[in-house]
């Protein structure tokens, strides 16, 4: 039996989350936006905000909850990439921005938890 590639599992869960977000009022603008500083899983619009979203998945909670993986180091990376994104696409300093985290847990029957405004910009 061949093990499924972790990268493919991540891509599948991100696609699932994008559909979930759209059903909950988000408009997905980008997936897997990359630059030298790192990557942001999803960039979306929701309620007047430009939202940078980190998606974390665990098949079970034995190794900790998915949201626990978005530590300060990861928040700094996301913040740097978000700043680059804003500059690259000409968003002004008055653009309302938010950082959300979506935690996905389970294998068959997935549990999705959305943490809006999960952390502040870390420069």
C-alpha positions as CSV (number, residue, x, y, z in Angstrom):
1,X,0.0,0.0,0.0
2,X,1.5,3.3,-1.1
3,X,1.5,6.2,1.5
4,X,-0.1,9.4,0.3
5,X,2.4,12.2,-0.1
6,X,2.2,14.8,2.7
7,X,2.3,17.6,0.2
8,X,-0.7,16.1,-1.6
9,X,-2.6,15.7,1.6
10,X,-1.9,19.4,2.4
11,X,-3.1,20.5,-1.0
12,X,-6.3,18.4,-0.7
13,X,-7.1,19.9,2.7
14,X,-6.4,23.5,1.4
15,X,-8.7,22.9,-1.5
16,X,-11.4,21.6,1.0
17,X,-10.8,24.7,3.2
18,X,-11.1,27.1,0.2
19,X,-14.5,25.6,-0.6
20,X,-15.5,25.8,3.1
21,X,-14.4,29.4,3.3
22,X,-16.4,30.4,0.2
23,X,-19.5,28.8,1.7
24,X,-18.9,31.0,4.7
25,X,-18.7,34.3,2.9
26,X,-15.0,34.5,1.9
27,X,-13.9,35.3,-1.6
28,X,-10.6,33.4,-2.2
29,X,-8.2,35.5,-4.2
30,X,-5.0,33.4,-4.1
31,X,-3.8,30.0,-3.0
32,X,-0.3,29.3,-2.0
33,X,1.1,32.8,-2.6
34,X,4.9,32.5,-2.4
35,X,7.8,34.9,-2.2
36,X,11.4,34.7,-0.8
37,X,10.1,35.2,2.7
38,X,7.8,32.3,2.6
39,X,4.2,31.3,1.8
40,X,0.7,32.1,2.7
41,X,-1.8,29.3,2.2
42,X,-4.9,31.5,1.3
43,X,-5.5,35.2,0.6
44,X,-9.1,36.1,0.6
45,X,-11.6,39.0,1.1
46,X,-14.2,38.8,3.8
47,X,-16.3,41.5,5.4
48,X,-14.2,44.4,4.1
49,X,-10.9,42.8,5.1
50,X,-8.1,41.4,3.1
51,X,-7.5,38.2,5.0
52,X,-4.3,36.1,5.1
53,X,-5.1,32.6,6.1
54,X,-2.9,29.8,7.4
55,X,-4.4,26.3,7.0
56,X,-3.2,23.6,9.4
57,X,-4.2,19.9,9.3
58,X,-3.7,17.0,11.7
59,X,-5.3,13.6,11.2
60,X,-5.6,13.2,15.0
61,X,-4.8,15.4,18.0
62,X,-2.1,13.0,19.3
63,X,0.7,15.4,18.2
64,X,-1.1,18.5,19.3
65,X,-3.9,20.5,17.8
66,X,-3.4,21.9,14.3
67,X,-3.7,25.5,15.4
68,X,-0.9,25.0,17.9
69,X,1.5,24.8,15.0
70,X,1.0,28.5,14.1
71,X,3.7,29.6,16.6
72,X,5.4,33.0,16.8
73,X,8.0,32.0,14.2
74,X,5.3,31.0,11.7
75,X,3.3,34.2,12.5
76,X,6.4,36.3,11.6
77,X,6.8,34.6,8.3
78,X,3.1,35.1,7.4
79,X,3.4,38.7,8.4
80,X,6.4,39.3,6.2
81,X,4.8,37.6,3.2
82,X,1.6,39.6,3.8
83,X,3.6,42.8,3.8
84,X,5.2,41.8,0.5
85,X,1.8,40.9,-0.9
86,X,0.3,44.3,0.1
87,X,3.2,46.2,-1.5
88,X,3.4,44.0,-4.6
89,X,-0.3,44.5,-5.4
90,X,-0.5,48.2,-4.4
91,X,-2.6,48.0,-1.4
92,X,-2.4,51.1,0.7
93,X,-1.6,51.4,4.4
94,X,-5.3,51.9,5.2
95,X,-6.3,48.5,3.8
96,X,-8.0,46.6,6.6
97,X,-6.0,43.3,7.1
98,X,-6.7,40.3,9.2
99,X,-4.8,37.1,9.9
100,X,-7.0,34.0,10.3
101,X,-6.1,30.4,11.0
102,X,-8.2,27.4,9.9
103,X,-7.6,24.2,11.8
104,X,-8.7,20.9,10.2
105,X,-8.7,17.8,12.3
106,X,-9.7,14.2,11.4
107,X,-9.4,11.8,8.5
108,X,-12.9,10.9,7.3
109,X,-15.3,13.2,9.2
110,X,-13.3,16.5,9.2
111,X,-13.7,19.1,12.0
112,X,-13.0,22.6,10.8
113,X,-12.4,25.5,13.2
114,X,-11.9,29.0,12.0
115,X,-10.0,31.5,14.2
116,X,-10.6,35.0,12.9
117,X,-8.0,37.6,13.8
118,X,-5.9,34.8,15.2
119,X,-2.9,37.0,15.6
120,X,-1.6,40.5,15.0
121,X,1.0,41.6,12.5
122,X,4.5,40.7,13.7
123,X,7.2,42.9,12.1
